[in-house]
Amino acid sequence: MSSPRPSIDANTALFLDFDGTLADLAPRPDAVHVPTSLIDTLLLLQQVLQGALAIVSGRPIAQLDALLAPLRAPAAGVHGVERRSADGYVWHLAAPSLDRVEATARALQAEVPALLIERKPGAVALHYRQAPELAQHCFDAMSAAVRESSGLTLLHGKMVLEVKPAIATKGHAIQAYLREPPFLGRRPLFAGDDVTDEAGFQAVQAEGGETIKVGEGETVASHRMADPGSLRHWLAECAARLAP
Protein backbone atom coordinates (compact mmCIF):
# COMPACT_ATOMS: atom_id res chain seq x y z
CA MET A 1 0.00 0.00 0.00
CA SER A 2 1.36 3.43 -0.95
CA SER A 3 1.41 6.70 0.99
CA PRO A 4 -1.71 7.56 3.00
CA ARG A 5 -2.32 10.79 1.09
CA PRO A 6 -3.44 10.55 -2.52
CA SER A 7 -4.27 13.71 -4.42
CA ILE A 8 -7.42 15.45 -5.63
CA ASP A 9 -6.94 17.91 -8.48
CA ALA A 10 -9.15 19.69 -10.98
CA ASN A 11 -9.20 16.58 -13.20
CA THR A 12 -10.37 14.13 -10.51
CA ALA A 13 -13.60 12.16 -10.71
CA LEU A 14 -14.41 11.66 -7.04
CA PHE A 15 -16.46 8.70 -5.79
CA LEU A 16 -17.28 8.33 -2.10
CA ASP A 17 -18.98 5.64 -0.06
CA PHE A 18 -21.15 6.94 2.79
CA ASP A 19 -21.46 4.76 5.94
CA GLY A 20 -18.11 4.12 7.58
CA THR A 21 -16.40 6.36 5.01
CA LEU A 22 -17.92 9.83 5.07
CA ALA A 23 -20.04 9.22 8.17
CA ASP A 24 -19.16 7.26 11.29
CA LEU A 25 -21.01 3.97 11.70
CA ALA A 26 -24.02 4.06 14.02
CA PRO A 27 -25.88 1.33 15.94
CA ARG A 28 -28.77 1.68 13.46
CA PRO A 29 -28.79 3.10 9.91
CA ASP A 30 -31.29 5.77 10.95
CA ALA A 31 -29.05 6.95 13.81
CA VAL A 32 -26.16 8.14 11.67
CA HIS A 33 -24.89 11.68 12.26
CA VAL A 34 -23.73 13.86 9.37
CA PRO A 35 -21.59 16.86 10.42
CA THR A 36 -22.62 20.13 8.79
CA SER A 37 -18.97 20.71 7.96
CA LEU A 38 -18.97 17.55 5.81
CA ILE A 39 -21.87 18.81 3.69
CA ASP A 40 -20.09 22.15 3.26
CA THR A 41 -16.96 20.30 2.11
CA LEU A 42 -18.88 18.18 -0.39
CA LEU A 43 -20.69 21.21 -1.81
CA LEU A 44 -17.34 22.95 -2.33
CA LEU A 45 -15.79 19.85 -3.93
CA GLN A 46 -18.79 19.52 -6.22
CA GLN A 47 -18.20 23.08 -7.34
CA VAL A 48 -14.45 22.90 -7.89
CA LEU A 49 -14.72 19.51 -9.66
CA GLN A 50 -17.45 20.88 -11.95
CA GLY A 51 -19.94 18.29 -10.74
CA ALA A 52 -17.63 15.25 -10.97
CA LEU A 53 -18.48 13.96 -7.49
CA ALA A 54 -20.73 10.97 -6.84
CA ILE A 55 -21.85 9.11 -3.75
CA VAL A 56 -21.64 5.32 -4.22
CA SER A 57 -23.39 3.61 -1.32
CA GLY A 58 -25.37 0.67 -0.08
CA ARG A 59 -28.07 3.10 1.02
CA PRO A 60 -30.98 4.02 -1.27
CA ILE A 61 -30.59 7.33 -3.11
CA ALA A 62 -33.56 8.83 -1.24
CA GLN A 63 -31.80 8.31 2.09
CA LEU A 64 -28.57 9.82 0.79
CA ASP A 65 -30.42 12.91 -0.44
CA ALA A 66 -32.13 13.35 2.93
CA LEU A 67 -28.91 12.92 4.91
CA LEU A 68 -26.77 15.16 2.70
CA ALA A 69 -29.27 17.94 1.88
CA PRO A 70 -28.89 20.47 0.37
CA LEU A 71 -26.26 18.53 -1.59
CA ARG A 72 -27.81 16.71 -4.54
CA ALA A 73 -25.07 14.83 -6.32
CA PRO A 74 -24.98 11.95 -8.77
CA ALA A 75 -25.54 8.90 -6.61
CA ALA A 76 -25.47 5.12 -6.93
CA GLY A 77 -27.68 3.52 -4.29
CA VAL A 78 -28.08 -0.06 -3.08
CA HIS A 79 -24.65 -0.98 -4.48
CA GLY A 80 -25.66 0.13 -7.97
CA VAL A 81 -29.21 -1.25 -8.11
CA GLU A 82 -30.24 2.38 -8.66
CA ARG A 83 -28.06 5.09 -10.16
CA ARG A 84 -28.72 8.78 -10.73
CA SER A 85 -26.60 10.40 -13.41
CA ALA A 86 -25.50 14.04 -13.43
CA ASP A 87 -28.49 15.04 -15.58
CA GLY A 88 -30.86 13.70 -12.91
CA TYR A 89 -31.99 10.55 -14.74
CA VAL A 90 -32.33 7.54 -12.44
CA TRP A 91 -31.52 4.05 -13.73
CA HIS A 92 -32.93 0.96 -12.02
CA LEU A 93 -31.65 -2.59 -12.44
CA ALA A 94 -34.28 -5.30 -12.57
CA ALA A 95 -34.15 -7.19 -9.28
CA PRO A 96 -34.79 -10.95 -9.04
CA SER A 97 -37.35 -12.08 -6.49
CA LEU A 98 -36.31 -11.44 -2.91
CA ASP A 99 -39.32 -13.19 -1.37
CA ARG A 100 -37.41 -16.18 -0.03
CA VAL A 101 -34.62 -14.03 1.36
CA GLU A 102 -36.99 -11.60 3.06
CA ALA A 103 -39.02 -14.44 4.55
CA THR A 104 -35.82 -15.94 6.00
CA ALA A 105 -34.75 -12.61 7.45
CA ARG A 106 -38.17 -12.06 9.05
CA ALA A 107 -38.11 -15.56 10.54
CA LEU A 108 -34.72 -14.79 12.10
CA GLN A 109 -36.03 -11.50 13.46
CA ALA A 110 -39.04 -13.26 14.96
CA GLU A 111 -36.58 -15.43 16.91
CA VAL A 112 -34.38 -12.49 17.92
CA PRO A 113 -36.09 -9.06 17.85
CA ALA A 114 -32.69 -7.33 18.24
CA LEU A 115 -32.02 -8.13 14.58
CA LEU A 116 -32.87 -5.29 12.21
CA ILE A 117 -34.24 -5.81 8.70
CA GLU A 118 -33.73 -3.08 6.12
CA ARG A 119 -35.82 -3.51 2.97
CA LYS A 120 -34.33 -1.47 0.14
CA PRO A 121 -35.24 -1.09 -3.53
CA GLY A 122 -33.92 -4.38 -4.93
CA ALA A 123 -32.16 -5.60 -1.78
CA VAL A 124 -32.64 -6.89 1.76
CA ALA A 125 -30.19 -6.18 4.58
CA LEU A 126 -30.10 -7.97 7.93
CA HIS A 127 -28.21 -6.04 10.62
CA TYR A 128 -26.96 -8.03 13.63
CA ARG A 129 -24.96 -5.28 15.38
CA GLN A 130 -27.20 -5.67 18.46
CA ALA A 131 -26.74 -9.46 18.48
CA PRO A 132 -23.18 -10.13 17.23
CA GLU A 133 -23.13 -13.63 18.72
CA LEU A 134 -25.63 -14.65 16.01
CA ALA A 135 -23.35 -13.76 13.10
CA GLN A 136 -22.76 -17.33 11.96
CA HIS A 137 -26.37 -18.42 12.46
CA CYS A 138 -27.63 -15.47 10.40
CA PHE A 139 -25.00 -16.05 7.73
CA ASP A 140 -25.89 -19.72 7.35
CA ALA A 141 -29.62 -18.99 7.08
CA MET A 142 -29.25 -16.12 4.61
CA SER A 143 -26.74 -18.07 2.52
CA ALA A 144 -29.20 -20.95 2.22
CA ALA A 145 -31.94 -18.54 1.12
CA VAL A 146 -29.67 -17.10 -1.57
CA ARG A 147 -28.79 -20.57 -2.85
CA GLU A 148 -32.50 -21.34 -3.15
CA SER A 149 -33.09 -18.12 -5.12
CA SER A 150 -31.90 -17.00 -8.55
CA GLY A 151 -29.70 -14.13 -9.63
CA LEU A 152 -28.81 -12.96 -6.11
CA THR A 153 -25.60 -12.64 -4.13
CA LEU A 154 -24.84 -12.21 -0.44
CA LEU A 155 -22.56 -9.45 0.84
CA HIS A 156 -21.14 -9.80 4.35
CA GLY A 157 -20.31 -6.31 5.57
CA LYS A 158 -19.70 -4.76 8.98
CA MET A 159 -22.35 -6.42 11.20
CA VAL A 160 -24.70 -6.70 8.23
CA LEU A 161 -25.68 -9.35 5.69
CA GLU A 162 -27.08 -7.90 2.50
CA VAL A 163 -28.67 -9.70 -0.44
CA LYS A 164 -28.78 -7.90 -3.77
CA PRO A 165 -28.83 -8.69 -7.51
CA ALA A 166 -25.57 -10.35 -8.51
CA ILE A 167 -25.16 -7.97 -11.47
CA ALA A 168 -25.21 -4.86 -9.24
CA THR A 169 -21.80 -3.79 -7.94
CA LYS A 170 -20.21 -0.50 -7.00
CA GLY A 171 -17.57 -1.23 -9.63
CA HIS A 172 -20.18 -1.38 -12.40
CA ALA A 173 -21.75 1.85 -11.14
CA ILE A 174 -18.42 3.68 -11.18
CA GLN A 175 -17.60 2.36 -14.66
CA ALA A 176 -20.95 3.70 -15.90
CA TYR A 177 -20.20 7.14 -14.47
CA LEU A 178 -16.78 7.21 -16.14
CA ARG A 179 -18.50 6.87 -19.53
CA GLU A 180 -20.63 9.98 -18.89
CA PRO A 181 -19.99 13.69 -18.40
CA PRO A 182 -18.82 15.27 -16.17
CA PHE A 183 -16.79 12.19 -15.16
CA LEU A 184 -15.70 11.26 -18.69
CA GLY A 185 -11.97 11.70 -19.26
CA ARG A 186 -11.15 12.30 -15.61
CA ARG A 187 -8.94 10.24 -13.32
CA PRO A 188 -11.10 8.42 -10.75
CA LEU A 189 -10.58 8.31 -7.00
CA PHE A 190 -12.80 6.15 -4.78
CA ALA A 191 -12.91 5.96 -0.98
CA GLY A 192 -14.71 3.16 0.87
CA ASP A 193 -14.47 1.18 4.07
CA ASP A 194 -15.99 -2.27 3.66
CA VAL A 195 -15.73 -5.47 1.64
CA THR A 196 -18.66 -4.15 -0.39
CA ASP A 197 -16.32 -1.45 -1.72
CA GLU A 198 -13.64 -3.79 -3.04
CA ALA A 199 -15.32 -4.10 -6.47
CA GLY A 200 -15.21 -0.32 -6.70
CA PHE A 201 -11.52 -0.27 -5.79
CA GLN A 202 -10.77 -2.82 -8.50
CA ALA A 203 -12.72 -0.89 -11.14
CA VAL A 204 -11.01 2.40 -10.31
CA GLN A 205 -7.53 0.89 -10.27
CA ALA A 206 -8.20 -0.74 -13.65
CA GLU A 207 -8.80 2.80 -14.96
CA GLY A 208 -5.50 4.02 -13.51
CA GLY A 209 -7.15 5.78 -10.59
CA GLU A 210 -6.49 5.93 -6.86
CA THR A 211 -8.33 4.19 -4.03
CA ILE A 212 -8.60 4.74 -0.29
CA LYS A 213 -9.52 2.14 2.31
CA VAL A 214 -10.96 3.78 5.42
CA GLY A 215 -10.26 1.76 8.56
CA GLU A 216 -8.82 -1.70 9.08
CA GLY A 217 -9.10 -4.90 7.06
CA GLU A 218 -7.56 -6.49 4.01
CA THR A 219 -8.00 -4.55 0.81
CA VAL A 220 -6.76 -4.02 -2.73
CA ALA A 221 -6.90 -0.25 -2.19
CA SER A 222 -3.70 1.71 -2.77
CA HIS A 223 -4.07 4.07 0.20
CA ARG A 224 -5.46 3.86 3.72
CA MET A 225 -6.91 6.33 6.20
CA ALA A 226 -7.62 5.50 9.82
CA ASP A 227 -11.27 6.47 10.13
CA PRO A 228 -14.04 8.66 8.66
CA GLY A 229 -12.83 11.66 10.67
CA SER A 230 -9.45 11.43 8.97
CA LEU A 231 -11.06 11.25 5.55
CA ARG A 232 -13.34 14.20 6.29
CA HIS A 233 -10.36 16.29 7.40
CA TRP A 234 -8.40 15.38 4.26
CA LEU A 235 -11.37 16.16 1.99
CA ALA A 236 -11.76 19.55 3.66
CA GLU A 237 -8.06 20.30 3.11
CA CYS A 238 -8.34 19.31 -0.57
CA ALA A 239 -11.47 21.42 -1.06
CA ALA A 240 -9.83 24.47 0.53
CA ARG A 241 -6.72 24.06 -1.61
CA LEU A 242 -8.71 23.77 -4.85
CA ALA A 243 -11.21 26.53 -4.10
CA PRO A 244 -10.75 29.72 -6.16
Secondary structure as GFF3:
##gff-version 3
##sequence-region A 1 244
A	DSSP	beta_strand	12	16	.	.	.	ID=ss1
A	DSSP	three_ten_helix	29	31	.	.	.	ID=ss2
A	DSSP	alpha_helix	36	48	.	.	.	ID=ss3
A	DSSP	beta_strand	53	56	.	.	.	ID=ss4
A	DSSP	alpha_helix	61	68	.	.	.	ID=ss5
A	DSSP	beta_strand	75	77	.	.	.	ID=ss6
A	DSSP	three_ten_helix	78	80	.	.	.	ID=ss7
A	DSSP	beta_strand	82	84	.	.	.	ID=ss8
A	DSSP	beta_strand	90	92	.	.	.	ID=ss9
A	DSSP	alpha_helix	99	111	.	.	.	ID=ss10
A	DSSP	beta_strand	116	120	.	.	.	ID=ss11
A	DSSP	beta_strand	123	127	.	.	.	ID=ss12
A	DSSP	three_ten_helix	132	134	.	.	.	ID=ss13
A	DSSP	alpha_helix	135	147	.	.	.	ID=ss14
A	DSSP	beta_strand	152	157	.	.	.	ID=ss15
A	DSSP	beta_strand	160	165	.	.	.	ID=ss16
A	DSSP	alpha_helix	170	178	.	.	.	ID=ss17
A	DSSP	beta_strand	187	192	.	.	.	ID=ss18
A	DSSP	three_ten_helix	195	197	.	.	.	ID=ss19
A	DSSP	alpha_helix	198	206	.	.	.	ID=ss20
A	DSSP	beta_strand	210	214	.	.	.	ID=ss21
A	DSSP	beta_strand	223	225	.	.	.	ID=ss22
A	DSSP	alpha_helix	228	242	.	.	.	ID=ss23
###
